[in-house]
Every structure is written in C-alpha cells, then in structure tokens.
Amino acid sequence: MTQKIAVNRFDDPALVKVIKETVCKGATDPQLQMFLQVCKRTGLDPFLKEIWFIAEKSIIMAARDGYLRVANEHPMYDGIETRVERDDKGVPIKAVCTVWRKDRTHPTICEAYYSEYKAASPVWTKYPSAMIGKVAEVLALKRSFAINGVVSEEEMDATNHPVSRATAAPTVQPTIEAPPVPEEVQRMWDHMTSTATVCEVFNQLYTRMVEVMGAAAGNAEYSRILNTTGGVNAPNLLKQKAARVTSQRMWESIKQAEALGISDADVPEVIE
C-alpha cells in the first residue's frame, strides 16, 4: 500500500506543480514527464532530495542516500559492506563495496579508486575515506538493484558535464564567455550590477554552503574559492569578471555537495 501511494502521488497535479517549480525547475513538459516516470520506476523520492533534474544539461541526477533507501526497502536486500584500503601514510587507495541480495548466489562487488575520483574540495580533504567509500556504494547499489535512468555526481566532472573516464580530455578551466552558462548562474550574474548586489549574491552562496556542507567545511570552501579565483578575501574587492567566475565556482561546489550529501554533521560510517 505504501508503494502504491508513493507512485500515485506523481499523478497529483498539485504535487507535480511543486516538483516542476523546485527539483525539476526549467524542464519542458516532456522532460517533466520523463522525470516523473524515472521517479516511479526507481522509487527515488524528489521530496527527500534523492533525485532532481538539471535543465541546462537535460540530466536526471540522484544521491547515494536515495539508492541506499531503495535498497533497504527492497525485500531481497541482504546487507552492504564498504571497506577502504590505505597506503602506509593512511591515504586511501580504493574503496570496495559489497552488496548482497537474498535471491542471488553471488554478491555484487564494486571498486572505486581514490586517484580516479578525488576532488579538490574541503569535503574530500577532510573525509577522504568516507567520500571514496560513498562512490563505491553508489556503483554497487545501482548495479545490484538496476537503478537506471539517473546519473550520480560521482559520474560527473567538476563542471557537471558527463564524462567517460576512459576518454575524458584534460580539464579546461571555464571562462565567463564559454557557453553554455547554467540558467541559475546567469540569473546570479544578471543580479550582480553593483558592489552591493555582488555582496548580496555571495552572502547567499556562503549561507547555502554552510547549510549543505556544515559550518567548518562550508567556510573553508567559500574562502578557498574566493582566494583561488579572485585572489581576495572579500567579494566587494572582486572585479566583474572575477566575481562571475568565482560565483559560478561556488554554485558548482554547492551542487556537488548537495548531490554527495556530505557535511560536517553527516559523515557516513566506513568499515575499516
């Protein structure tokens, strides 16, 4: 009965309207219908921030916590184990995740190598084992329960473009002229017409970073990006081009943290 109610709610016009104005903002009607079908088939819940749509790239994305909830509610789920292997300095080498199902004789085992997935962010620096463990869990859970039609943040590059790790070209740092610019970023830029509005936008970005990452990691990431791209310690000192580049980097960092779901207060346990 619970599953039936969960699926049927996507036929409620009022709830569909909420989805289109929040986690599926900017989607066309066909894209919205596709998003709703993926929600129904995977069991991922947009109201719990388990799945969302990026209109600028026409990509449906999902978070690890959503995969884990789907697995826990499946009658055949029989457990998960994540182990992290480290070098003699304690730096992660790889994470190995094993997922068992009652209806299969062999478990699903997936490996994720730290060198292939690590990102230059305070979250990865502070919680390297937890983060690489989370990557391995995403891979194993998706394969074990055939969760298709969605992309995880771990399968994206730093600028939210899908890449093939086998054929990806060297990363080129974006410039403010490089299209396409995400719609949400463009709105920020359009609003930044004065020093006051630049500070207003950056204050909002900082607040969101702290909400998503936690106070310590959010503050560290905000300061890192501000210093790296603008070479200053306050937004009112930024030139227009630097303000745009810096704000986009912060927006991208927030999107990545939202997808990974890691913060100071919510770090997944990794079995040693």
C-alpha positions as CSV (number, residue, x, y, z in Angstrom):
1,M,0.0,0.0,0.0
2,T,2.8,2.4,0.8
3,Q,4.5,1.9,-2.6
4,K,1.1,2.4,-4.3
5,I,0.5,5.7,-2.6
6,A,4.1,6.8,-3.3
7,V,3.7,6.2,-7.0
8,N,0.2,7.6,-7.3
9,R,1.2,10.9,-5.8
10,F,3.0,11.7,-9.0
11,D,-0.4,11.8,-10.7
12,D,-1.5,14.6,-8.3
13,P,-1.5,17.9,-10.3
14,A,-0.7,20.0,-7.2
15,L,2.4,17.9,-6.3
16,V,3.5,17.7,-9.9
17,K,3.4,21.5,-10.0
18,V,5.6,21.6,-6.8
19,I,8.1,19.3,-8.5
20,K,8.2,21.4,-11.6
21,E,8.8,24.6,-9.7
22,T,11.6,23.1,-7.4
23,V,13.6,20.0,-8.2
24,C,12.6,20.0,-11.9
25,K,12.7,23.7,-12.5
26,G,13.2,24.7,-16.1
27,A,12.1,21.3,-17.5
28,T,9.9,21.2,-20.6
29,D,6.6,19.2,-20.3
30,P,8.2,16.1,-22.0
31,Q,11.2,16.3,-19.7
32,L,9.0,16.6,-16.7
33,Q,7.0,13.5,-17.7
34,M,10.3,11.6,-18.2
35,F,11.5,12.7,-14.8
36,L,8.2,11.6,-13.1
37,Q,8.5,8.2,-14.9
38,V,12.0,7.7,-13.6
39,C,10.9,8.6,-10.1
40,K,8.1,6.0,-10.3
41,R,10.3,3.3,-11.7
42,T,13.3,3.8,-9.4
43,G,11.4,4.6,-6.3
44,L,13.6,7.7,-5.7
45,D,11.8,10.5,-3.9
46,P,12.3,14.1,-5.2
47,F,10.7,15.4,-2.0
48,L,13.6,13.9,0.1
49,K,16.2,15.4,-2.3
50,E,17.0,11.9,-3.6
51,I,16.5,12.8,-7.2
52,W,16.5,16.1,-9.2
53,F,16.7,17.5,-12.8
54,I,19.4,19.8,-14.2
55,A,17.6,21.6,-17.0
56,E,20.7,23.2,-18.5
57,K,22.2,19.7,-19.2
58,S,18.9,17.7,-19.5
59,I,20.3,15.3,-16.9
60,I,18.4,13.5,-14.1
61,M,20.7,13.2,-11.1
62,A,20.4,11.2,-7.8
63,A,22.1,10.9,-4.5
64,R,23.7,7.9,-2.7
65,D,21.2,8.2,0.2
66,G,18.4,7.6,-2.3
67,Y,19.9,4.4,-3.6
68,L,20.5,3.2,-0.1
69,R,16.9,3.8,0.9
70,V,15.6,2.0,-2.2
71,A,17.9,-1.0,-1.3
72,N,16.8,-1.0,2.4
73,E,13.1,-1.2,1.3
74,H,13.7,-4.0,-1.2
75,P,12.6,-7.4,0.2
76,M,15.7,-9.1,-1.4
77,Y,18.2,-6.7,0.2
78,D,20.6,-8.7,2.4
79,G,23.2,-6.2,3.5
80,I,26.1,-4.0,2.4
81,E,29.7,-3.7,3.4
82,T,32.2,-1.0,2.5
83,R,36.0,-1.3,3.1
84,V,38.7,1.2,2.4
85,E,42.3,0.2,1.6
86,R,45.0,2.7,2.5
87,D,48.7,3.1,1.9
88,D,51.3,3.3,4.6
89,K,50.6,7.0,5.1
90,G,46.9,6.4,5.6
91,V,45.9,7.8,2.3
92,P,43.0,5.9,0.7
93,I,43.9,3.7,-2.3
94,K,40.5,2.4,-3.1
95,A,37.1,1.5,-1.6
96,V,35.4,-1.8,-2.1
97,C,31.7,-2.1,-1.6
98,T,29.9,-5.5,-1.5
99,V,26.1,-5.7,-1.7
100,W,24.2,-9.0,-1.0
101,R,20.7,-10.0,-2.2
102,K,18.8,-12.9,-0.9
103,D,17.8,-14.1,-4.4
104,R,21.3,-14.2,-5.8
105,T,24.1,-16.7,-5.1
106,H,26.9,-14.1,-5.6
107,P,27.2,-10.6,-4.2
108,T,27.8,-7.5,-6.3
109,I,31.3,-6.1,-5.7
110,C,32.5,-2.7,-6.9
111,E,35.8,-0.9,-6.6
112,A,36.4,2.8,-6.7
113,Y,40.0,4.1,-6.8
114,Y,40.7,7.3,-4.9
115,S,43.1,8.6,-7.6
116,E,40.2,8.5,-10.2
117,Y,37.5,10.2,-8.1
118,K,39.1,12.5,-5.6
119,A,38.1,16.2,-5.9
120,A,39.9,19.4,-4.8
121,S,37.4,20.3,-2.1
122,P,37.4,20.6,1.7
123,V,34.9,17.7,2.0
124,W,37.2,15.3,0.1
125,T,40.2,16.6,2.0
126,K,38.6,16.2,5.4
127,Y,36.7,12.9,4.7
128,P,38.7,11.1,2.0
129,S,37.8,7.6,3.2
130,A,34.1,8.4,3.7
131,M,33.9,10.0,0.2
132,I,35.6,7.2,-1.7
133,G,33.5,4.7,0.2
134,K,30.4,6.6,-0.9
135,V,31.5,6.4,-4.6
136,A,31.9,2.6,-4.3
137,E,28.5,2.3,-2.6
138,V,26.8,4.2,-5.5
139,L,28.3,1.9,-8.0
140,A,27.4,-1.3,-6.2
141,L,23.8,-0.2,-5.2
142,K,23.0,0.9,-8.8
143,R,24.1,-2.5,-10.2
144,S,22.5,-4.6,-7.5
145,F,19.1,-3.0,-7.9
146,A,19.1,-1.9,-11.5
147,I,18.6,1.8,-10.8
148,N,18.8,3.2,-14.3
149,G,18.0,6.5,-16.0
150,V,19.9,8.6,-13.5
151,V,23.4,9.9,-13.1
152,S,25.3,10.3,-9.9
153,E,27.6,13.2,-9.0
154,E,30.4,10.7,-8.9
155,E,29.9,10.1,-12.6
156,M,30.2,13.8,-13.5
157,D,33.2,16.0,-13.8
158,A,33.7,19.2,-11.8
159,T,31.6,21.3,-14.0
160,N,28.6,18.9,-14.1
161,H,29.3,17.6,-17.6
162,P,29.1,13.8,-18.1
163,V,32.4,12.4,-19.0
164,S,33.9,9.0,-19.8
165,R,36.8,8.4,-17.5
166,A,38.4,6.3,-20.2
167,T,38.4,9.0,-22.9
168,A,38.0,12.3,-21.0
169,A,40.1,15.1,-22.3
170,P,42.2,17.2,-20.0
171,T,40.1,19.7,-18.0
172,V,40.0,23.2,-19.4
173,Q,39.1,25.9,-16.9
174,P,35.9,27.7,-18.0
175,T,35.8,31.4,-18.8
176,I,32.8,33.6,-18.4
177,E,32.3,33.7,-22.2
178,A,32.3,29.9,-22.6
179,P,28.7,28.7,-23.4
180,P,26.5,27.3,-22.2
181,V,26.1,29.1,-18.8
182,P,23.6,27.4,-16.5
183,E,20.4,29.4,-16.2
184,E,20.7,29.7,-12.4
185,V,24.2,31.1,-12.8
186,Q,23.1,33.6,-15.5
187,R,20.4,34.9,-13.1
188,M,23.0,35.5,-10.5
189,W,25.2,37.3,-12.9
190,D,22.3,39.5,-14.1
191,H,21.7,40.5,-10.5
192,M,25.3,41.4,-9.8
193,T,25.1,45.0,-11.1
194,S,26.8,46.8,-8.2
195,T,29.1,46.1,-5.3
196,A,26.1,45.8,-3.0
197,T,24.4,43.2,-5.2
198,V,27.7,41.3,-5.6
199,C,28.0,41.1,-1.8
200,E,24.3,40.1,-1.6
201,V,24.8,37.1,-4.0
202,F,28.0,36.0,-2.3
203,N,26.3,36.1,1.1
204,Q,23.6,33.8,-0.2
205,L,26.2,31.5,-1.7
206,Y,28.0,31.4,1.6
207,T,24.9,30.7,3.6
208,R,24.0,27.8,1.3
209,M,27.5,26.3,1.5
210,V,27.2,26.3,5.3
211,E,23.8,24.7,5.1
212,V,24.9,22.0,2.8
213,M,28.5,21.3,3.9
214,G,28.4,22.3,7.6
215,A,30.0,25.4,9.2
216,A,33.6,24.3,9.0
217,A,33.7,22.8,5.5
218,G,31.4,25.5,4.1
219,N,33.5,28.3,5.4
220,A,36.7,26.6,4.2
221,E,35.3,26.0,0.7
222,Y,34.0,29.6,0.5
223,S,37.4,31.1,1.4
224,R,39.3,28.7,-0.9
225,I,37.3,29.6,-4.0
226,L,37.3,33.3,-3.2
227,N,41.1,33.3,-2.8
228,T,41.8,30.9,-5.7
229,T,39.6,32.6,-8.4
230,G,39.6,36.2,-7.2
231,G,42.8,36.5,-5.2
232,V,41.0,38.4,-2.5
233,N,39.3,37.7,0.9
234,A,36.1,39.7,0.4
235,P,33.6,39.8,-2.5
236,N,33.5,43.6,-2.6
237,L,37.1,43.5,-3.8
238,L,36.3,41.5,-6.9
239,K,36.3,42.8,-10.4
240,Q,33.2,42.0,-12.6
241,K,34.7,39.1,-14.5
242,A,36.3,37.6,-11.4
243,A,33.0,37.9,-9.5
244,R,31.2,36.0,-12.2
245,V,33.8,33.2,-12.4
246,T,34.0,33.0,-8.6
247,S,30.2,32.8,-8.1
248,Q,29.9,30.1,-10.7
249,R,32.7,28.0,-9.0
250,M,30.8,28.4,-5.7
251,W,27.5,27.4,-7.3
252,E,29.2,24.3,-8.8
253,S,30.7,23.4,-5.5
254,I,27.3,23.6,-3.8
255,K,25.7,21.4,-6.5
256,Q,28.4,18.8,-6.0
257,A,28.0,18.9,-2.2
258,E,24.2,18.6,-2.5
259,A,24.5,15.5,-4.7
260,L,27.0,13.8,-2.4
261,G,25.1,14.7,0.7
262,I,28.2,15.0,2.9
263,S,28.5,17.6,5.7
264,D,30.3,18.1,9.0
265,A,27.3,16.7,10.7
266,D,26.5,13.8,8.4
267,V,29.5,11.7,7.5
268,P,28.8,8.0,6.5
269,E,30.5,5.4,8.5
270,V,33.1,3.4,6.7
271,I,34.0,-0.1,7.9
272,E,37.8,-0.4,8.4
